[in-house]
Amino acid sequence: MNSNAALYFVDRHVTEGRAEKPAFREADGAKRTLTYGQLAEETARFAGALIRHGVRREERVAMIVRDQIEFPVVFWGALKAGAIPVPLNTLLAAAVYEAILEDSRASILVVSEAMWETVKPAIEGNRFLRAVLVIGDAPEGTESYRQFCEGAEPCEAVEAHEDELAFWLYSSGSTGTPKGVRHVHASLKATADTFGKGVLGISEEDTVFSAAKMFFAYGLGNAMSFPMAVGATTVIFSGRPTPEACAGILAEEKPTLFCGVPTLFAAMVAAQEKAGGAPTHSIRLCTSAGEALPREIGERWEKLWNAEIVDGVGSTEMLHIFLSNRPGECVYGTSGTAVPGYEVRLVDEHDEDVADGEVGELLVRGPSAAEGYWNRRAKSMATFQGHWTRTGDKYERDAHGRYVYCGRTDDMFKVSGIWVSPFEVEQALVAHPAVLEAAVVARADEKGLDKPAAYIVLKEGADPSIAADLKDMVKEKIGMWKYPRWIEVVDELPKTATGKIQRFKLREGEPA
């Protein structure tokens, strides 16, 4: 049996009568539409072009491609050819691209024209690239993506085993250098069945808009595998997902599912509250991941939009969300319970299970775990331990069996011998009407003892002299020892392109 994922997510829709159904439509630029039939044809042609060019099975095809209709063509077309697509973050610096391209040994690179000036210095002297394809006008030394595909013989999807490597994703680098995470064909359907269908209840009638981009695991599921598993339509946007841009897309494109990250939801809530009135939209449900969603933001969003945010936790290593709230029973401030098909545990430093109310590291097992990291054997052995994957997240389980996020393992610290959850302090801070965002890290006092230090971003027009009020509010809300001894107002917090706060930079003294 051929378990090539492209057969299920692409070609199946043609045989099932959805050839004319729009699979993707662009919300910006030329506002092009790509039907399932066109996608099947164009992916077969791109696969044929790769084979004509001499690309062999398991060779890497790196993608520095914005969210545009060529993205799914290149991704699924590479799978059809038996090559390994490697979508890369489109917001990285040239030095990082250079390191990743060297690490992955990609032989083909596909680049959006808008990315070329950034990418150009990253490929000088590259030993592995045989072709650089530019979507748009191809500069000297590159090849036009369109001409590369022109006249190629369409290729049927090569036979692949469900456990065969399908694609790589590079981790977002919230704690340092990105790592190549290798996933198999079966993982795409596993996440679509468990979270896409089982939790979101996605159907063919849905239209999805993911502000989170397709280059990383959360966006790949939202915008590609989930809607394509059921024959739904995805609205894609190549630009920066600002609150204004996203609000416009919700009003004009009328998606029914909206997938964002906590920082975006917070900014959209602040903008809508300032504007006043109810927003225009058609969303029935929202999802959030990347960082834990503060309770205050979830409650204010639902009041304004009359649509729940299903907050969950996932990882590049597990491909998508494995711990989540459920529609109709969202408890903001928690990550809910295990997604059906997954199991989770909380363990102490000796890998013994911890009791309810105690902090432990979250371990997960399920059908979408990665095969491992590329060229990182020691890290693979430390993360993927038998059936279980170590997440590096600290959680506690409440009396109702729901999991409450405490922080990354590296972010947790003790004050007076008691664990402090940075996220708990951050939630208390953002409850203040003047605070838009907050990040908390440990800082040594004059005695060399760790105490909480907070960095905050204020809403427009807020008075920056509110530090004393915030300290008192935190003391009252969550405890005397947890209040931040230092509060610094900053213009922005350091984040990855996926919206995760890089607290290690704050610990190193880089507030922005």
HELIX and SHEET records of a PDB file:
HELIX    1   1 ALA A    5  ALA A    6  1                                   2    
HELIX    2   2 LEU A    7  ASP A   11  3                                   5    
HELIX    3   3 ARG A   12  THR A   15  1                                   4    
HELIX    4   4 TYR A   36  ARG A   52  1                                  17    
HELIX    5   5 GLU A   70  ALA A   81  1                                  12    
HELIX    6   6 ALA A   94  SER A  104  1                                  11    
HELIX    7   7 GLU A  113  MET A  115  5                                   3    
HELIX    8   8 TRP A  116  VAL A  119  1                                   4    
HELIX    9   9 LYS A  120  ALA A  122  5                                   3    
HELIX   10  10 TYR A  145  CYS A  149  1                                   5    
HELIX   11  11 HIS A  185  THR A  191  1                                   7    
HELIX   12  12 ALA A  192  LYS A  197  3                                   6    
HELIX   13  13 ALA A  217  LEU A  220  1                                   4    
HELIX   14  14 GLY A  221  SER A  225  3                                   5    
HELIX   15  15 PHE A  226  VAL A  230  1                                   5    
HELIX   16  16 PRO A  243  GLU A  253  1                                  11    
HELIX   17  17 PRO A  262  ALA A  275  1                                  14    
HELIX   18  18 ARG A  295  TRP A  305  1                                  11    
HELIX   19  19 ARG A  377  THR A  383  1                                   7    
HELIX   20  20 PRO A  422  VAL A  430  1                                   9    
HELIX   21  21 ALA A  467  ILE A  478  1                                  12    
HELIX   22  22 MET A  480  LYS A  482  5                                   3    
HELIX   23  23 ARG A  503  ARG A  507  1                                   5    
SHEET    1   A 9 THR A  33  THR A  35  0                                        
SHEET    2   A 9 PRO A  22  GLU A  26 -1                                        
SHEET    3   A 9 THR A 233  ILE A 236  1                                        
SHEET    4   A 9 THR A 207  SER A 210  1                                        
SHEET    5   A 9 LEU A 257  GLY A 260  1                                        
SHEET    6   A 9 LEU A 285  SER A 288  1                                        
SHEET    7   A 9 ILE A 309  GLY A 314  1                                        
SHEET    8   A 9 ILE A 321  SER A 324 -1                                        
SHEET    9   A 9 THR A 337  ALA A 338 -1                                        
SHEET    1   B 5 ILE A  84  PRO A  87  0                                        
SHEET    2   B 5 ARG A  60  ILE A  64  1                                        
SHEET    3   B 5 ILE A 108  SER A 112  1                                        
SHEET    4   B 5 ALA A 131  ILE A 135  1                                        
SHEET    5   B 5 GLU A 143  SER A 144  1                                        
SHEET    1   C 3 LEU A 165  TYR A 170  0                                        
SHEET    2   C 3 GLY A 180  VAL A 184 -1                                        
SHEET    3   C 3 GLY A 372  TYR A 373 -1                                        
SHEET    1   D 4 GLU A 343  VAL A 347  0                                        
SHEET    2   D 4 GLY A 360  ARG A 365 -1                                        
SHEET    3   D 4 TRP A 388  ARG A 397 -1                                        
SHEET    4   D 4 PHE A 384  GLN A 385 -1                                        
SHEET    1   E 4 GLU A 343  VAL A 347  0                                        
SHEET    2   E 4 GLY A 360  ARG A 365 -1                                        
SHEET    3   E 4 TRP A 388  ARG A 397 -1                                        
SHEET    4   E 4 TYR A 403  ARG A 408 -1                                        
SHEET    1   F 2 PHE A 413  VAL A 415  0                                        
SHEET    2   F 2 ILE A 418  VAL A 420 -1                                        
SHEET    1   G 3 VAL A 435  ALA A 444  0                                        
SHEET    2   G 3 ASP A 450  LEU A 458 -1                                        
SHEET    3   G 3 TRP A 486  VAL A 489  1                                        
END                                                                             
